[in-house]
Amino acid sequence: MAILYLAFLVAAMAYYFVWLGGKAIWLFQQGDFALTLLGIGILILPFLGVWVVATSIRAALAHQHLARRMHDEGRELDTSDLPRRASGRIERAAADTLFEQVKQEWEAAPDDWRNSYRVARAYDYAGDRTRARAAMRRAVELERRERRAESA
C-alpha cells in the first residue's frame, strides 16, 4: 500500500513539474524581460522538486535496506515491552533509558553500521529527529563501505 501511495505522489509531482515547465515556457514566449526572469525562477522549481523527491526516495530505500538486514540478523531494537503513551509513542523516560543502553553499544564500536542504525532508532524513539537522521546517514554510509569491502 505504501508503494502505491508513493507512486501516486511521484506521479502527481511529475504532472505538477510538467505543468510548471509549461508555464515557464509560456512566460519565456511573452518576450518581456521581467516575465523571462519569472519564467527562469519557475523553471528552477521542477528541477529542485525532482532533486528533493529523488533524494528522499533514495534515502528511504537505503533505510529500508538497513532495516531488512537488521531484522534478518536479529539486531532490531525490541521495544515491545516498553511503556507507551496513549498515542503509541514510547514514554520519554523509557526511551531515554533505551537510548543510554544503545549509546553504550555505539561508543564501544562506532564504526559498525549496525550500532549507528540502532542509535539512530534510539534517537528517534527519544524524540531527537535531527540526531536520528544524522546517525542514520552515518549507518547508511558505513554499510555501503562494508558492502564494497566485501565485494572487492
Backbone bond lengths (Angstrom), bond angles and torsions (degrees), N, CA, C in turn:
res aa  C-N    CA-C-N  psi(-1)  N-CA   C-N-CA  omega(-1)  CA-C   N-CA-C  phi
1 M - - - 1.449 - - 1.536 110.86 -
2 A 1.340 116.27 -40.26 1.457 119.96 -179.71 1.521 110.82 -63.46
3 I 1.327 117.20 -36.26 1.464 120.52 179.83 1.524 110.28 -67.26
4 L 1.330 117.43 -39.01 1.469 120.13 177.11 1.527 110.77 -64.22
5 Y 1.311 116.09 -42.07 1.462 120.53 177.99 1.520 110.47 -62.37
6 L 1.325 116.39 -44.45 1.457 121.04 178.11 1.524 110.97 -62.62
7 A 1.320 116.92 -43.12 1.466 120.94 178.76 1.531 110.33 -61.74
8 F 1.332 116.89 -40.95 1.462 120.33 177.89 1.525 110.72 -62.66
9 L 1.322 116.65 -44.98 1.464 120.05 179.76 1.528 111.58 -63.05
10 V 1.317 117.19 -42.02 1.463 120.39 179.25 1.530 110.02 -64.79
11 A 1.332 117.24 -41.71 1.464 120.56 178.71 1.534 110.66 -64.32
12 A 1.320 117.15 -41.48 1.466 120.30 178.47 1.522 110.75 -64.73
13 M 1.321 116.68 -40.78 1.464 119.99 177.98 1.531 110.33 -65.63
14 A 1.328 117.13 -40.47 1.470 120.38 179.17 1.533 109.93 -61.14
15 Y 1.328 116.71 -44.17 1.468 119.97 178.03 1.528 109.98 -60.31
16 Y 1.318 116.83 -44.96 1.453 121.75 -179.79 1.529 111.09 -62.14
17 F 1.332 116.68 -40.86 1.461 120.38 179.85 1.520 110.81 -65.25
18 V 1.321 117.72 -41.52 1.470 121.26 178.00 1.526 109.54 -64.86
19 W 1.316 116.83 -42.38 1.461 120.90 178.78 1.533 110.36 -61.43
20 L 1.337 117.22 -45.43 1.471 120.48 177.96 1.528 111.08 -61.85
21 G 1.332 116.42 -41.09 1.462 120.17 177.89 1.517 111.42 -59.84
22 G 1.334 116.82 -41.33 1.465 121.12 176.98 1.517 112.29 -62.10
23 K 1.319 116.37 -41.58 1.473 120.36 177.46 1.533 110.91 -64.27
24 A 1.323 116.52 -39.63 1.464 120.17 178.83 1.523 110.51 -63.69
25 I 1.314 117.01 -44.25 1.473 120.62 179.17 1.521 110.27 -62.95
26 W 1.333 117.76 -40.92 1.459 120.94 177.62 1.532 110.34 -59.91
27 L 1.349 116.17 -41.96 1.462 119.55 178.65 1.528 111.17 -64.10
28 F 1.342 117.58 -37.58 1.471 120.85 177.22 1.526 110.55 -61.33
29 Q 1.308 116.99 -38.80 1.467 122.01 -175.20 1.520 112.97 -72.13
30 Q 1.318 117.90 -12.50 1.460 120.75 -178.37 1.527 112.04 -73.99
31 G 1.322 117.17 -21.12 1.456 121.26 174.95 1.516 115.46 81.67
32 D 1.299 118.26 -4.95 1.461 121.66 179.41 1.527 109.10 -86.16
33 F 1.334 116.51 137.23 1.467 121.24 -176.82 1.525 111.54 -60.70
34 A 1.328 117.13 -45.60 1.466 120.83 -178.77 1.528 110.75 -63.79
35 L 1.329 117.50 -40.75 1.463 120.52 179.09 1.532 111.21 -68.73
36 T 1.328 116.22 -33.07 1.467 119.73 176.45 1.527 110.01 -65.29
37 L 1.327 117.22 -42.98 1.463 120.17 176.79 1.530 111.18 -62.63
38 L 1.324 116.43 -41.27 1.459 120.74 177.43 1.533 109.96 -62.99
39 G 1.323 116.67 -40.36 1.463 121.13 177.21 1.516 112.10 -61.55
40 I 1.327 116.39 -39.81 1.469 120.24 177.68 1.526 109.64 -63.24
41 G 1.331 115.50 -44.38 1.465 119.40 178.20 1.519 112.10 -61.35
42 I 1.319 116.80 -41.96 1.465 120.70 178.78 1.524 110.77 -67.97
43 L 1.321 117.59 -35.19 1.459 120.74 -179.65 1.525 112.01 -68.78
44 I 1.313 116.70 -26.91 1.468 120.29 177.79 1.531 110.54 -67.28
45 L 1.323 117.79 -34.27 1.462 121.72 -176.26 1.534 113.81 -57.33
46 P 1.343 120.00 -46.64 1.470 118.15 178.28 1.524 112.96 -62.08
47 F 1.328 117.34 -38.48 1.462 119.12 178.96 1.531 110.67 -65.29
48 L 1.314 115.62 -41.85 1.460 120.08 176.70 1.530 110.23 -62.71
49 G 1.305 116.70 -43.01 1.463 121.29 178.77 1.520 112.66 -62.45
50 V 1.330 117.40 -42.62 1.464 120.88 177.93 1.521 109.89 -61.76
51 W 1.321 116.48 -42.34 1.463 120.40 178.87 1.533 110.75 -61.39
52 V 1.335 117.59 -45.34 1.468 121.43 -179.14 1.534 110.18 -63.35
53 V 1.330 116.96 -45.48 1.460 120.20 -179.46 1.532 110.36 -63.77
54 A 1.327 117.03 -45.06 1.470 120.59 -177.99 1.526 111.75 -63.91
55 T 1.321 117.24 -44.54 1.473 118.89 -179.76 1.524 111.15 -68.41
56 S 1.316 118.01 -34.94 1.466 120.84 178.82 1.523 110.85 -66.83
57 I 1.326 116.42 -43.22 1.467 119.98 179.34 1.521 110.36 -67.04
58 R 1.330 116.94 -42.24 1.466 120.23 179.22 1.534 110.22 -61.37
59 A 1.326 117.82 -43.25 1.466 121.26 178.93 1.530 110.71 -64.93
60 A 1.319 117.19 -42.85 1.466 120.45 -179.98 1.528 111.18 -62.23
61 L 1.317 117.03 -41.80 1.465 120.22 178.66 1.525 111.33 -66.01
62 A 1.329 116.84 -39.29 1.469 120.25 178.23 1.522 110.57 -65.46
63 H 1.324 117.36 -41.52 1.464 120.74 179.09 1.524 110.48 -65.69
64 Q 1.334 116.04 -39.63 1.462 120.17 178.68 1.526 110.73 -64.45
65 H 1.327 116.29 -38.69 1.470 121.07 177.39 1.529 110.26 -60.51
66 L 1.335 116.83 -46.37 1.464 120.14 178.94 1.527 111.13 -63.98
67 A 1.319 116.96 -41.29 1.470 120.28 179.90 1.528 110.33 -61.81
68 R 1.326 116.21 -40.60 1.465 120.28 178.82 1.529 110.83 -64.05
69 R 1.335 116.31 -44.27 1.468 119.49 178.74 1.523 111.33 -63.82
70 M 1.322 117.15 -42.70 1.469 120.61 179.31 1.530 110.24 -62.40
71 H 1.307 116.78 -41.37 1.462 120.79 178.41 1.529 110.35 -63.52
72 D 1.324 116.21 -45.95 1.468 120.69 -179.97 1.527 111.90 -62.00
73 E 1.336 116.25 -33.81 1.467 120.69 179.75 1.531 112.47 -86.90
74 G 1.322 117.12 -3.72 1.459 120.74 179.80 1.519 113.88 70.45
75 R 1.333 117.17 29.60 1.470 120.92 -175.86 1.527 113.43 -110.92
76 E 1.321 117.91 8.62 1.467 119.88 177.05 1.519 109.64 -62.65
77 L 1.312 116.15 150.42 1.466 120.34 175.94 1.524 108.99 -69.74
78 D 1.313 116.84 130.37 1.459 121.38 177.82 1.521 108.29 -92.87
79 T 1.313 115.58 109.56 1.465 120.55 -179.28 1.528 111.16 -112.86
80 S 1.317 116.62 10.77 1.460 120.17 -173.80 1.530 113.38 -63.60
81 D 1.328 117.81 -29.63 1.461 119.71 -177.27 1.530 113.54 -98.25
82 L 1.333 117.00 5.34 1.462 119.58 -179.48 1.530 110.31 -82.14
83 P 1.338 116.49 142.46 1.478 119.43 179.07 1.522 110.84 -65.94
84 R 1.316 114.80 143.44 1.463 120.84 -176.32 1.518 111.30 -125.06
85 R 1.325 113.41 154.45 1.468 121.19 174.62 1.528 108.41 -78.13
86 A 1.304 116.10 174.00 1.468 120.64 177.49 1.530 110.82 -62.39
87 S 1.325 117.02 -27.88 1.465 121.13 179.94 1.524 112.67 -75.08
88 G 1.356 116.63 -13.24 1.459 120.52 -177.73 1.514 113.43 100.43
89 R 1.328 116.96 -13.81 1.467 120.51 177.78 1.520 109.27 -72.42
90 I 1.322 114.85 149.81 1.459 120.76 178.12 1.525 108.56 -68.10
91 E 1.332 116.30 139.57 1.460 119.96 177.97 1.520 109.96 -60.09
92 R 1.300 115.73 144.50 1.465 122.11 -172.44 1.537 113.14 -56.29
93 A 1.315 117.63 -46.06 1.470 120.72 -178.18 1.528 110.78 -62.66
94 A 1.323 116.97 -41.58 1.469 121.08 179.20 1.525 110.51 -67.04
95 A 1.334 116.66 -39.97 1.469 120.57 178.36 1.526 110.62 -65.08
96 D 1.325 116.68 -39.42 1.471 120.11 178.32 1.526 111.37 -65.43
97 T 1.336 116.87 -40.07 1.461 120.94 177.57 1.524 110.57 -63.87
98 L 1.332 116.41 -44.87 1.465 121.17 177.00 1.520 110.14 -59.66
99 F 1.326 116.71 -43.31 1.456 120.35 179.76 1.525 111.21 -59.86
100 E 1.310 117.72 -45.11 1.464 120.76 -179.24 1.530 111.48 -60.23
101 Q 1.324 116.67 -39.50 1.469 120.38 178.11 1.530 110.72 -64.16
102 V 1.325 115.61 -47.15 1.469 120.94 -177.37 1.526 110.36 -69.05
103 K 1.319 116.98 -34.46 1.462 120.88 178.88 1.522 110.66 -62.79
104 Q 1.316 117.19 -38.38 1.464 120.23 177.84 1.529 110.87 -63.38
105 E 1.341 117.47 -40.10 1.470 121.05 176.21 1.529 109.69 -61.33
106 W 1.332 115.79 -44.03 1.464 120.91 -177.65 1.528 110.37 -65.22
107 E 1.329 117.04 -42.34 1.464 120.25 -179.97 1.522 111.53 -63.88
108 A 1.331 117.29 -29.84 1.468 121.14 178.70 1.528 111.71 -71.84
109 A 1.339 116.91 -31.36 1.482 120.62 -178.91 1.529 109.23 -148.72
110 P 1.342 118.00 74.28 1.468 120.49 -175.08 1.532 113.93 -70.46
111 D 1.317 118.95 -15.66 1.463 120.77 -179.06 1.521 113.03 -93.29
112 D 1.323 117.49 6.15 1.461 121.95 174.77 1.526 107.47 -91.36
113 W 1.320 116.42 120.23 1.462 119.59 -176.66 1.520 111.56 -59.97
114 R 1.326 117.64 -29.31 1.462 121.03 -179.40 1.534 110.67 -63.59
115 N 1.326 116.07 -40.70 1.463 119.65 178.39 1.525 111.12 -69.08
116 S 1.336 116.72 -37.47 1.469 119.23 176.77 1.519 110.59 -65.77
117 Y 1.334 116.94 -38.87 1.468 120.88 176.61 1.527 110.24 -61.84
118 R 1.330 115.88 -47.58 1.460 120.00 -178.13 1.531 111.42 -64.33
119 V 1.333 117.48 -38.80 1.464 119.06 179.27 1.531 110.12 -70.36
120 A 1.335 117.24 -32.09 1.472 120.12 175.93 1.521 110.16 -63.43
121 R 1.325 116.28 -44.01 1.468 120.12 178.57 1.533 110.40 -64.71
122 A 1.331 116.74 -40.33 1.462 120.25 179.45 1.531 111.18 -65.06
123 Y 1.341 116.39 -40.85 1.476 119.40 174.99 1.529 109.66 -58.67
124 D 1.325 116.56 -43.07 1.464 120.64 -179.21 1.530 110.48 -62.24
125 Y 1.320 116.64 -46.24 1.465 119.25 178.81 1.522 111.34 -62.18
126 A 1.343 117.03 -33.46 1.467 120.88 179.57 1.532 112.05 -80.06
127 G 1.336 117.22 -5.70 1.458 121.16 175.71 1.515 115.03 91.74
128 D 1.319 118.67 8.91 1.465 121.59 -179.86 1.526 108.69 -99.19
129 R 1.329 115.98 83.19 1.465 121.96 -174.38 1.533 112.67 -66.73
130 T 1.315 117.54 -35.83 1.465 120.77 -178.51 1.521 110.45 -62.62
131 R 1.306 116.56 -49.62 1.473 119.76 179.19 1.526 110.98 -69.61
132 A 1.318 117.36 -32.16 1.463 120.44 177.62 1.530 110.14 -61.79
133 R 1.337 116.83 -45.32 1.477 120.09 179.29 1.524 111.04 -64.02
134 A 1.331 116.98 -41.35 1.471 120.20 179.87 1.525 110.63 -64.38
135 A 1.317 117.38 -43.35 1.467 120.58 179.49 1.525 111.05 -66.77
136 M 1.337 117.22 -35.77 1.461 119.98 178.84 1.524 110.57 -69.19
137 R 1.324 117.63 -39.02 1.473 119.79 175.86 1.524 110.01 -60.81
138 R 1.325 116.59 -40.78 1.465 121.02 177.56 1.529 110.56 -63.44
139 A 1.329 116.72 -43.18 1.466 120.35 179.35 1.523 110.94 -61.77
140 V 1.319 117.02 -42.27 1.470 120.94 178.95 1.526 110.35 -61.46
141 E 1.320 116.92 -45.88 1.469 120.55 -179.19 1.527 111.26 -65.07
142 L 1.327 117.56 -43.50 1.460 120.43 179.29 1.528 111.39 -64.12
143 E 1.307 117.08 -38.38 1.470 120.11 179.40 1.522 110.56 -67.71
144 R 1.332 116.97 -39.42 1.471 120.23 176.98 1.526 110.68 -61.91
145 R 1.325 116.43 -43.25 1.465 119.61 177.46 1.515 111.30 -60.50
146 E 1.330 115.92 -41.94 1.462 119.52 179.45 1.529 111.13 -62.75
147 R 1.334 116.73 -43.98 1.475 119.52 178.57 1.526 111.31 -62.97
148 R 1.326 117.44 -41.45 1.475 120.38 177.94 1.515 111.32 -62.30
149 A 1.339 116.62 -42.23 1.460 120.81 -179.61 1.534 110.46 -64.89
150 E 1.327 117.13 -37.88 1.468 120.95 179.63 1.520 111.71 -69.53
151 S 1.347 116.84 -33.45 1.454 119.74 -177.66 1.539 112.27 -84.13
152 A 1.323 117.16 -14.31 1.478 120.50 -178.70 1.508 112.33 -82.93
